[in-house]
Amino acid sequence: MDLNKSIRMAVDTGKVVLGSDKTTKAALSGNAKMIIVAANCPAERKQDLKHYSQLSDVPVLEYIGSAIELGNVCGKPFPVAAMTVLDAGNSDLLDAVKKQ
């Protein structure tokens, strides 16, 4: 499985929320299926997201690349430090977390 292709497929065919503020809200509301955090996401924000994900029992995937790279994978011209997958669509992204 190519992680970049899976993320892009989720963006194109599923429903995702981009941005750390919206990701936090989705995690707290229980709507999130998975949270993806860029490697260079600020440490405090990353810690908060991991805490909220534990409360909601949502898996967190740490993207190895930077926020700029994650934004490019999502097809956006801006950095994406964190994103939430609400519906994976045709992507196998949720299966990747189950295997870990």
Jmol script that loads the backbone (N, CA, C; Angstrom):
load data "model"
ATOM      1  N   MET A   1       0.835  -1.180   0.000  1.00  0.00           N
ATOM      2  CA  MET A   1       0.000   0.000   0.000  1.00  0.00           C
ATOM      3  C   MET A   1       0.882   1.247   0.000  1.00  0.00           C
ATOM      4  N   ASP A   2       0.593   2.159  -0.906  1.00  0.00           N
ATOM      5  CA  ASP A   2       1.283   3.438  -0.964  1.00  0.00           C
ATOM      6  C   ASP A   2       0.465   4.445  -0.160  1.00  0.00           C
ATOM      7  N   LEU A   3       1.045   4.938   0.919  1.00  0.00           N
ATOM      8  CA  LEU A   3       0.321   5.831   1.821  1.00  0.00           C
ATOM      9  C   LEU A   3      -0.131   7.102   1.114  1.00  0.00           C
ATOM     10  N   ASN A   4       0.737   7.676   0.289  1.00  0.00           N
ATOM     11  CA  ASN A   4       0.373   8.908  -0.417  1.00  0.00           C
ATOM     12  C   ASN A   4      -0.834   8.697  -1.327  1.00  0.00           C
ATOM     13  N   LYS A   5      -0.847   7.583  -2.043  1.00  0.00           N
ATOM     14  CA  LYS A   5      -1.981   7.290  -2.930  1.00  0.00           C
ATOM     15  C   LYS A   5      -3.254   7.062  -2.125  1.00  0.00           C
ATOM     16  N   SER A   6      -3.122   6.400  -0.987  1.00  0.00           N
ATOM     17  CA  SER A   6      -4.294   6.135  -0.145  1.00  0.00           C
ATOM     18  C   SER A   6      -4.878   7.425   0.423  1.00  0.00           C
ATOM     19  N   ILE A   7      -3.996   8.334   0.846  1.00  0.00           N
ATOM     20  CA  ILE A   7      -4.469   9.619   1.363  1.00  0.00           C
ATOM     21  C   ILE A   7      -5.171  10.397   0.257  1.00  0.00           C
ATOM     22  N   ARG A   8      -4.550  10.435  -0.921  1.00  0.00           N
ATOM     23  CA  ARG A   8      -5.148  11.173  -2.042  1.00  0.00           C
ATOM     24  C   ARG A   8      -6.495  10.566  -2.443  1.00  0.00           C
ATOM     25  N   MET A   9      -6.584   9.248  -2.417  1.00  0.00           N
ATOM     26  CA  MET A   9      -7.841   8.576  -2.755  1.00  0.00           C
ATOM     27  C   MET A   9      -8.927   8.938  -1.740  1.00  0.00           C
ATOM     28  N   ALA A  10      -8.558   9.023  -0.467  1.00  0.00           N
ATOM     29  CA  ALA A  10      -9.524   9.416   0.561  1.00  0.00           C
ATOM     30  C   ALA A  10      -9.994  10.849   0.345  1.00  0.00           C
ATOM     31  N   VAL A  11      -9.077  11.729  -0.048  1.00  0.00           N
ATOM     32  CA  VAL A  11      -9.443  13.121  -0.313  1.00  0.00           C
ATOM     33  C   VAL A  11     -10.378  13.207  -1.515  1.00  0.00           C
ATOM     34  N   ASP A  12     -10.067  12.439  -2.560  1.00  0.00           N
ATOM     35  CA  ASP A  12     -10.839  12.512  -3.806  1.00  0.00           C
ATOM     36  C   ASP A  12     -12.191  11.809  -3.734  1.00  0.00           C
ATOM     37  N   THR A  13     -12.261  10.663  -3.052  1.00  0.00           N
ATOM     38  CA  THR A  13     -13.491   9.867  -3.080  1.00  0.00           C
ATOM     39  C   THR A  13     -14.238   9.822  -1.754  1.00  0.00           C
ATOM     40  N   GLY A  14     -13.586  10.223  -0.685  1.00  0.00           N
ATOM     41  CA  GLY A  14     -14.216  10.167   0.628  1.00  0.00           C
ATOM     42  C   GLY A  14     -14.520  11.552   1.158  1.00  0.00           C
ATOM     43  N   LYS A  15     -14.526  11.653   2.470  1.00  0.00           N
ATOM     44  CA  LYS A  15     -14.771  12.936   3.114  1.00  0.00           C
ATOM     45  C   LYS A  15     -13.694  13.146   4.162  1.00  0.00           C
ATOM     46  N   VAL A  16     -12.935  14.220   4.003  1.00  0.00           N
ATOM     47  CA  VAL A  16     -11.870  14.544   4.940  1.00  0.00           C
ATOM     48  C   VAL A  16     -12.020  15.994   5.389  1.00  0.00           C
ATOM     49  N   VAL A  17     -11.435  16.282   6.535  1.00  0.00           N
ATOM     50  CA  VAL A  17     -11.403  17.638   7.071  1.00  0.00           C
ATOM     51  C   VAL A  17      -9.942  18.006   7.239  1.00  0.00           C
ATOM     52  N   LEU A  18      -9.553  19.154   6.692  1.00  0.00           N
ATOM     53  CA  LEU A  18      -8.165  19.596   6.752  1.00  0.00           C
ATOM     54  C   LEU A  18      -8.004  20.697   7.787  1.00  0.00           C
ATOM     55  N   GLY A  19      -6.876  20.679   8.492  1.00  0.00           N
ATOM     56  CA  GLY A  19      -6.578  21.709   9.481  1.00  0.00           C
ATOM     57  C   GLY A  19      -6.665  21.174  10.896  1.00  0.00           C
ATOM     58  N   SER A  20      -5.771  21.671  11.735  1.00  0.00           N
ATOM     59  CA  SER A  20      -5.706  21.138  13.097  1.00  0.00           C
ATOM     60  C   SER A  20      -6.904  21.553  13.946  1.00  0.00           C
ATOM     61  N   ASP A  21      -7.443  22.749  13.730  1.00  0.00           N
ATOM     62  CA  ASP A  21      -8.614  23.161  14.516  1.00  0.00           C
ATOM     63  C   ASP A  21      -9.833  22.303  14.188  1.00  0.00           C
ATOM     64  N   LYS A  22     -10.082  22.105  12.906  1.00  0.00           N
ATOM     65  CA  LYS A  22     -11.224  21.282  12.498  1.00  0.00           C
ATOM     66  C   LYS A  22     -11.003  19.817  12.861  1.00  0.00           C
ATOM     67  N   THR A  23      -9.751  19.379  12.833  1.00  0.00           N
ATOM     68  CA  THR A  23      -9.430  18.009  13.235  1.00  0.00           C
ATOM     69  C   THR A  23      -9.730  17.806  14.714  1.00  0.00           C
ATOM     70  N   THR A  24      -9.383  18.798  15.524  1.00  0.00           N
ATOM     71  CA  THR A  24      -9.672  18.726  16.958  1.00  0.00           C
ATOM     72  C   THR A  24     -11.177  18.627  17.196  1.00  0.00           C
ATOM     73  N   LYS A  25     -11.952  19.450  16.499  1.00  0.00           N
ATOM     74  CA  LYS A  25     -13.409  19.423  16.659  1.00  0.00           C
ATOM     75  C   LYS A  25     -13.993  18.078  16.238  1.00  0.00           C
ATOM     76  N   ALA A  26     -13.481  17.526  15.140  1.00  0.00           N
ATOM     77  CA  ALA A  26     -13.982  16.230  14.667  1.00  0.00           C
ATOM     78  C   ALA A  26     -13.637  15.120  15.651  1.00  0.00           C
ATOM     79  N   ALA A  27     -12.441  15.187  16.241  1.00  0.00           N
ATOM     80  CA  ALA A  27     -12.041  14.169  17.213  1.00  0.00           C
ATOM     81  C   ALA A  27     -12.911  14.246  18.463  1.00  0.00           C
ATOM     82  N   LEU A  28     -13.192  15.451  18.905  1.00  0.00           N
ATOM     83  CA  LEU A  28     -14.011  15.616  20.107  1.00  0.00           C
ATOM     84  C   LEU A  28     -15.469  15.245  19.869  1.00  0.00           C
ATOM     85  N   SER A  29     -15.954  15.451  18.657  1.00  0.00           N
ATOM     86  CA  SER A  29     -17.355  15.144  18.367  1.00  0.00           C
ATOM     87  C   SER A  29     -17.591  13.656  18.134  1.00  0.00           C
ATOM     88  N   GLY A  30     -16.506  12.907  17.906  1.00  0.00           N
ATOM     89  CA  GLY A  30     -16.645  11.474  17.669  1.00  0.00           C
ATOM     90  C   GLY A  30     -16.917  11.117  16.223  1.00  0.00           C
ATOM     91  N   ASN A  31     -16.848  12.087  15.313  1.00  0.00           N
ATOM     92  CA  ASN A  31     -17.106  11.828  13.897  1.00  0.00           C
ATOM     93  C   ASN A  31     -15.898  11.269  13.157  1.00  0.00           C
ATOM     94  N   ALA A  32     -14.724  11.425  13.717  1.00  0.00           N
ATOM     95  CA  ALA A  32     -13.492  11.043  13.028  1.00  0.00           C
ATOM     96  C   ALA A  32     -13.320   9.528  12.981  1.00  0.00           C
ATOM     97  N   LYS A  33     -12.854   9.040  11.839  1.00  0.00           N
ATOM     98  CA  LYS A  33     -12.490   7.626  11.696  1.00  0.00           C
ATOM     99  C   LYS A  33     -10.982   7.453  11.877  1.00  0.00           C
ATOM    100  N   MET A  34     -10.215   8.496  11.501  1.00  0.00           N
ATOM    101  CA  MET A  34      -8.771   8.475  11.644  1.00  0.00           C
ATOM    102  C   MET A  34      -8.252   9.905  11.612  1.00  0.00           C
ATOM    103  N   ILE A  35      -7.144  10.124  12.321  1.00  0.00           N
ATOM    104  CA  ILE A  35      -6.467  11.417  12.310  1.00  0.00           C
ATOM    105  C   ILE A  35      -5.082  11.202  11.722  1.00  0.00           C
ATOM    106  N   ILE A  36      -4.695  12.076  10.810  1.00  0.00           N
ATOM    107  CA  ILE A  36      -3.358  12.035  10.222  1.00  0.00           C
ATOM    108  C   ILE A  36      -2.660  13.327  10.612  1.00  0.00           C
ATOM    109  N   VAL A  37      -1.453  13.198  11.173  1.00  0.00           N
ATOM    110  CA  VAL A  37      -0.694  14.343  11.655  1.00  0.00           C
ATOM    111  C   VAL A  37       0.648  14.375  10.934  1.00  0.00           C
ATOM    112  N   ALA A  38       1.028  15.536  10.414  1.00  0.00           N
ATOM    113  CA  ALA A  38       2.320  15.687   9.747  1.00  0.00           C
ATOM    114  C   ALA A  38       3.442  15.613  10.774  1.00  0.00           C
ATOM    115  N   ALA A  39       4.612  15.202  10.328  1.00  0.00           N
ATOM    116  CA  ALA A  39       5.753  15.040  11.229  1.00  0.00           C
ATOM    117  C   ALA A  39       6.157  16.355  11.884  1.00  0.00           C
ATOM    118  N   ASN A  40       5.992  17.466  11.185  1.00  0.00           N
ATOM    119  CA  ASN A  40       6.402  18.749  11.753  1.00  0.00           C
ATOM    120  C   ASN A  40       5.239  19.543  12.350  1.00  0.00           C
ATOM    121  N   CYS A  41       4.161  18.870  12.647  1.00  0.00           N
ATOM    122  CA  CYS A  41       3.050  19.509  13.357  1.00  0.00           C
ATOM    123  C   CYS A  41       3.580  19.956  14.719  1.00  0.00           C
ATOM    124  N   PRO A  42       3.218  21.158  15.187  1.00  0.00           N
ATOM    125  CA  PRO A  42       3.713  21.613  16.488  1.00  0.00           C
ATOM    126  C   PRO A  42       3.456  20.572  17.584  1.00  0.00           C
ATOM    127  N   ALA A  43       4.455  20.374  18.427  1.00  0.00           N
ATOM    128  CA  ALA A  43       4.415  19.308  19.437  1.00  0.00           C
ATOM    129  C   ALA A  43       3.195  19.417  20.347  1.00  0.00           C
ATOM    130  N   GLU A  44       2.867  20.628  20.763  1.00  0.00           N
ATOM    131  CA  GLU A  44       1.721  20.801  21.660  1.00  0.00           C
ATOM    132  C   GLU A  44       0.421  20.400  20.969  1.00  0.00           C
ATOM    133  N   ARG A  45       0.270  20.796  19.710  1.00  0.00           N
ATOM    134  CA  ARG A  45      -0.937  20.452  18.950  1.00  0.00           C
ATOM    135  C   ARG A  45      -1.013  18.945  18.735  1.00  0.00           C
ATOM    136  N   LYS A  46       0.134  18.344  18.405  1.00  0.00           N
ATOM    137  CA  LYS A  46       0.181  16.898  18.172  1.00  0.00           C
ATOM    138  C   LYS A  46      -0.203  16.142  19.443  1.00  0.00           C
ATOM    139  N   GLN A  47       0.303  16.606  20.577  1.00  0.00           N
ATOM    140  CA  GLN A  47      -0.014  15.971  21.853  1.00  0.00           C
ATOM    141  C   GLN A  47      -1.510  16.098  22.158  1.00  0.00           C
ATOM    142  N   ASP A  48      -2.080  17.268  21.903  1.00  0.00           N
ATOM    143  CA  ASP A  48      -3.519  17.467  22.122  1.00  0.00           C
ATOM    144  C   ASP A  48      -4.340  16.528  21.241  1.00  0.00           C
ATOM    145  N   LEU A  49      -3.971  16.437  19.967  1.00  0.00           N
ATOM    146  CA  LEU A  49      -4.715  15.575  19.046  1.00  0.00           C
ATOM    147  C   LEU A  49      -4.632  14.112  19.460  1.00  0.00           C
ATOM    148  N   LYS A  50      -3.461  13.681  19.907  1.00  0.00           N
ATOM    149  CA  LYS A  50      -3.315  12.292  20.358  1.00  0.00           C
ATOM    150  C   LYS A  50      -4.159  12.045  21.606  1.00  0.00           C
ATOM    151  N   HIS A  51      -4.212  13.026  22.489  1.00  0.00           N
ATOM    152  CA  HIS A  51      -5.029  12.892  23.702  1.00  0.00           C
ATOM    153  C   HIS A  51      -6.514  12.781  23.343  1.00  0.00           C
ATOM    154  N   TYR A  52      -6.975  13.673  22.471  1.00  0.00           N
ATOM    155  CA  TYR A  52      -8.383  13.642  22.065  1.00  0.00           C
ATOM    156  C   TYR A  52      -8.720  12.363  21.312  1.00  0.00           C
ATOM    157  N   SER A  53      -7.770  11.864  20.552  1.00  0.00           N
ATOM    158  CA  SER A  53      -8.021  10.628  19.805  1.00  0.00           C
ATOM    159  C   SER A  53      -8.168   9.441  20.753  1.00  0.00           C
ATOM    160  N   GLN A  54      -7.414   9.453  21.842  1.00  0.00           N
ATOM    161  CA  GLN A  54      -7.546   8.377  22.826  1.00  0.00           C
ATOM    162  C   GLN A  54      -8.904   8.435  23.510  1.00  0.00           C
ATOM    163  N   LEU A  55      -9.377   9.634  23.782  1.00  0.00           N
ATOM    164  CA  LEU A  55     -10.688   9.784  24.410  1.00  0.00           C
ATOM    165  C   LEU A  55     -11.802   9.274  23.502  1.00  0.00           C
ATOM    166  N   SER A  56     -11.637   9.492  22.203  1.00  0.00           N
ATOM    167  CA  SER A  56     -12.662   9.093  21.231  1.00  0.00           C
ATOM    168  C   SER A  56     -12.374   7.747  20.593  1.00  0.00           C
ATOM    169  N   ASP A  57     -11.276   7.107  20.971  1.00  0.00           N
ATOM    170  CA  ASP A  57     -10.859   5.821  20.410  1.00  0.00           C
ATOM    171  C   ASP A  57     -10.705   5.904  18.885  1.00  0.00           C
ATOM    172  N   VAL A  58      -9.972   6.926  18.446  1.00  0.00           N
ATOM    173  CA  VAL A  58      -9.708   7.163  17.029  1.00  0.00           C
ATOM    174  C   VAL A  58      -8.218   6.941  16.781  1.00  0.00           C
ATOM    175  N   PRO A  59      -7.859   6.145  15.776  1.00  0.00           N
ATOM    176  CA  PRO A  59      -6.436   5.921  15.500  1.00  0.00           C
ATOM    177  C   PRO A  59      -5.762   7.169  14.931  1.00  0.00           C
ATOM    178  N   VAL A  60      -4.484   7.340  15.266  1.00  0.00           N
ATOM    179  CA  VAL A  60      -3.685   8.455  14.763  1.00  0.00           C
ATOM    180  C   VAL A  60      -2.553   7.890  13.920  1.00  0.00           C
ATOM    181  N   LEU A  61      -2.410   8.431  12.727  1.00  0.00           N
ATOM    182  CA  LEU A  61      -1.331   8.039  11.829  1.00  0.00           C
ATOM    183  C   LEU A  61      -0.398   9.226  11.695  1.00  0.00           C
ATOM    184  N   GLU A  62       0.873   9.039  12.027  1.00  0.00           N
ATOM    185  CA  GLU A  62       1.837  10.126  11.880  1.00  0.00           C
ATOM    186  C   GLU A  62       2.456  10.046  10.495  1.00  0.00           C
ATOM    187  N   TYR A  63       2.168  11.056   9.691  1.00  0.00           N
ATOM    188  CA  TYR A  63       2.695  11.132   8.330  1.00  0.00           C
ATOM    189  C   TYR A  63       4.174  11.485   8.410  1.00  0.00           C
ATOM    190  N   ILE A  64       5.007  10.758   7.700  1.00  0.00           N
ATOM    191  CA  ILE A  64       6.452  10.932   7.794  1.00  0.00           C
ATOM    192  C   ILE A  64       6.909  12.267   7.212  1.00  0.00           C
ATOM    193  N   GLY A  65       6.196  12.798   6.240  1.00  0.00           N
ATOM    194  CA  GLY A  65       6.584  14.049   5.599  1.00  0.00           C
ATOM    195  C   GLY A  65       6.129  15.278   6.363  1.00  0.00           C
ATOM    196  N   SER A  66       6.491  16.432   5.819  1.00  0.00           N
ATOM    197  CA  SER A  66       6.142  17.710   6.436  1.00  0.00           C
ATOM    198  C   SER A  66       4.700  18.091   6.105  1.00  0.00           C
ATOM    199  N   ALA A  67       4.254  19.172   6.716  1.00  0.00           N
ATOM    200  CA  ALA A  67       2.907  19.675   6.459  1.00  0.00           C
ATOM    201  C   ALA A  67       2.766  20.128   5.005  1.00  0.00           C
ATOM    202  N   ILE A  68       3.825  20.660   4.438  1.00  0.00           N
ATOM    203  CA  ILE A  68       3.789  21.072   3.030  1.00  0.00           C
ATOM    204  C   ILE A  68       3.622  19.845   2.140  1.00  0.00           C
ATOM    205  N   GLU A  69       4.348  18.780   2.452  1.00  0.00           N
ATOM    206  CA  GLU A  69       4.234  17.544   1.670  1.00  0.00           C
ATOM    207  C   GLU A  69       2.846  16.927   1.811  1.00  0.00           C
ATOM    208  N   LEU A  70       2.292  16.948   3.013  1.00  0.00           N
ATOM    209  CA  LEU A  70       0.944  16.413   3.222  1.00  0.00           C
ATOM    210  C   LEU A  70      -0.081  17.244   2.452  1.00  0.00           C
ATOM    211  N   GLY A  71       0.107  18.552   2.436  1.00  0.00           N
ATOM    212  CA  GLY A  71      -0.767  19.407   1.645  1.00  0.00           C
ATOM    213  C   GLY A  71      -0.694  19.083   0.164  1.00  0.00           C
ATOM    214  N   ASN A  72       0.519  18.836  -0.335  1.00  0.00           N
ATOM    215  CA  ASN A  72       0.690  18.466  -1.746  1.00  0.00           C
ATOM    216  C   ASN A  72       0.004  17.144  -2.059  1.00  0.00           C
ATOM    217  N   VAL A  73       0.128  16.175  -1.162  1.00  0.00           N
ATOM    218  CA  VAL A  73      -0.521  14.877  -1.359  1.00  0.00           C
ATOM    219  C   VAL A  73      -2.038  15.054  -1.430  1.00  0.00           C
ATOM    220  N   CYS A  74      -2.560  15.969  -0.632  1.00  0.00           N
ATOM    221  CA  CYS A  74      -4.001  16.231  -0.629  1.00  0.00           C
ATOM    222  C   CYS A  74      -4.439  17.070  -1.827  1.00  0.00           C
ATOM    223  N   GLY A  75      -3.477  17.542  -2.618  1.00  0.00           N
ATOM    224  CA  GLY A  75      -3.810  18.365  -3.773  1.00  0.00           C
ATOM    225  C   GLY A  75      -4.089  19.811  -3.410  1.00  0.00           C
ATOM    226  N   LYS A  76      -3.569  20.250  -2.292  1.00  0.00           N
ATOM    227  CA  LYS A  76      -3.810  21.614  -1.826  1.00  0.00           C
ATOM    228  C   LYS A  76      -2.538  22.450  -1.955  1.00  0.00           C
ATOM    229  N   PRO A  77      -2.686  23.752  -2.222  1.00  0.00           N
ATOM    230  CA  PRO A  77      -1.509  24.621  -2.362  1.00  0.00           C
ATOM    231  C   PRO A  77      -1.035  25.210  -1.036  1.00  0.00           C
ATOM    232  N   PHE A  78      -1.426  24.599   0.063  1.00  0.00           N
ATOM    233  CA  PHE A  78      -1.056  25.100   1.381  1.00  0.00           C
ATOM    234  C   PHE A  78      -0.676  23.930   2.283  1.00  0.00           C
ATOM    235  N   PRO A  79       0.072  24.207   3.365  1.00  0.00           N
ATOM    236  CA  PRO A  79       0.457  23.131   4.287  1.00  0.00           C
ATOM    237  C   PRO A  79      -0.752  22.582   5.049  1.00  0.00           C
ATOM    238  N   VAL A  80      -0.715  21.290   5.324  1.00  0.00           N
ATOM    239  CA  VAL A  80      -1.753  20.628   6.115  1.00  0.00           C
ATOM    240  C   VAL A  80      -1.044  19.919   7.269  1.00  0.00           C
ATOM    241  N   ALA A  81      -1.121  20.495   8.462  1.00  0.00           N
ATOM    242  CA  ALA A  81      -0.450  19.919   9.624  1.00  0.00           C
ATOM    243  C   ALA A  81      -1.219  18.732  10.185  1.00  0.00           C
ATOM    244  N   ALA A  82      -2.541  18.768  10.044  1.00  0.00           N
ATOM    245  CA  ALA A  82      -3.373  17.674  10.548  1.00  0.00           C
ATOM    246  C   ALA A  82      -4.628  17.572   9.695  1.00  0.00           C
ATOM    247  N   MET A  83      -5.119  16.358   9.587  1.00  0.00           N
ATOM    248  CA  MET A  83      -6.357  16.130   8.843  1.00  0.00           C
ATOM    249  C   MET A  83      -7.120  14.981   9.470  1.00  0.00           C
ATOM    250  N   THR A  84      -8.411  14.979   9.248  1.00  0.00           N
ATOM    251  CA  THR A  84      -9.276  13.934   9.769  1.00  0.00           C
ATOM    252  C   THR A  84      -9.966  13.231   8.620  1.00  0.00           C
ATOM    253  N   VAL A  85     -10.022  11.926   8.689  1.00  0.00           N
ATOM    254  CA  VAL A  85     -10.774  11.145   7.714  1.00  0.00           C
ATOM    255  C   VAL A  85     -12.134  10.845   8.339  1.00  0.00           C
ATOM    256  N   LEU A  86     -13.180  11.386   7.729  1.00  0.00           N
ATOM    257  CA  LEU A  86     -14.542  11.109   8.182  1.00  0.00           C
ATOM    258  C   LEU A  86     -15.117   9.909   7.444  1.00  0.00           C
ATOM    259  N   ASP A  87     -14.758   9.793   6.167  1.00  0.00           N
ATOM    260  CA  ASP A  87     -15.167   8.668   5.328  1.00  0.00           C
ATOM    261  C   ASP A  87     -14.025   8.410   4.356  1.00  0.00           C
ATOM    262  N   ALA A  88     -13.480   7.203   4.357  1.00  0.00           N
ATOM    263  CA  ALA A  88     -12.317   6.890   3.528  1.00  0.00           C
ATOM    264  C   ALA A  88     -12.658   6.719   2.055  1.00  0.00           C
ATOM    265  N   GLY A  89     -13.917   6.638   1.709  1.00  0.00           N
ATOM    266  CA  GLY A  89     -14.291   6.459   0.307  1.00  0.00           C
ATOM    267  C   GLY A  89     -13.732   5.153  -0.237  1.00  0.00           C
ATOM    268  N   ASN A  90     -13.084   5.204  -1.398  1.00  0.00           N
ATOM    269  CA  ASN A  90     -12.503   4.011  -2.024  1.00  0.00           C
ATOM    270  C   ASN A  90     -11.083   3.730  -1.554  1.00  0.00           C
ATOM    271  N   SER A  91     -10.612   4.463  -0.573  1.00  0.00           N
ATOM    272  CA  SER A  91      -9.244   4.323  -0.082  1.00  0.00           C
ATOM    273  C   SER A  91      -9.128   3.156   0.900  1.00  0.00           C
ATOM    274  N   ASP A  92      -7.929   2.581   0.947  1.00  0.00           N
ATOM    275  CA  ASP A  92      -7.646   1.522   1.925  1.00  0.00           C
ATOM    276  C   ASP A  92      -6.912   2.084   3.140  1.00  0.00           C
ATOM    277  N   LEU A  93      -7.086   3.355   3.392  1.00  0.00           N
ATOM    278  CA  LEU A  93      -6.369   4.046   4.455  1.00  0.00           C
ATOM    279  C   LEU A  93      -6.687   3.499   5.842  1.00  0.00           C
ATOM    280  N   LEU A  94      -7.937   3.201   6.110  1.00  0.00           N
ATOM    281  CA  LEU A  94      -8.310   2.689   7.431  1.00  0.00           C
ATOM    282  C   LEU A  94      -7.743   1.295   7.671  1.00  0.00           C
ATOM    283  N   ASP A  95      -7.563   0.519   6.605  1.00  0.00           N
ATOM    284  CA  ASP A  95      -6.959  -0.806   6.735  1.00  0.00           C
ATOM    285  C   ASP A  95      -5.506  -0.708   7.167  1.00  0.00           C
ATOM    286  N   ALA A  96      -4.824   0.345   6.763  1.00  0.00           N
ATOM    287  CA  ALA A  96      -3.416   0.533   7.116  1.00  0.00           C
ATOM    288  C   ALA A  96      -3.249   0.681   8.616  1.00  0.00           C
ATOM    289  N   VAL A  97      -4.177   1.354   9.245  1.00  0.00           N
ATOM    290  CA  VAL A  97      -4.093   1.557  10.686  1.00  0.00           C
ATOM    291  C   VAL A  97      -4.407   0.270  11.430  1.00  0.00           C
ATOM    292  N   LYS A  98      -5.326  -0.512  10.918  1.00  0.00           N
ATOM    293  CA  LYS A  98      -5.678  -1.776  11.564  1.00  0.00           C
ATOM    294  C   LYS A  98      -4.505  -2.744  11.568  1.00  0.00           C
ATOM    295  N   LYS A  99      -3.642  -2.659  10.541  1.00  0.00           N
ATOM    296  CA  LYS A  99      -2.490  -3.554  10.443  1.00  0.00           C
ATOM    297  C   LYS A  99      -1.377  -3.176  11.402  1.00  0.00           C
ATOM    298  N   GLN A 100      -1.376  -1.918  11.868  1.00  0.00           N
ATOM    299  CA  GLN A 100      -0.296  -1.464  12.743  1.00  0.00           C
ATOM    300  C   GLN A 100      -0.480  -1.949  14.152  1.00  0.00           C
TER     301      GLN A 100
END
end "model"
wireframe off; spacefill off
backbone 0.3
color backbone group
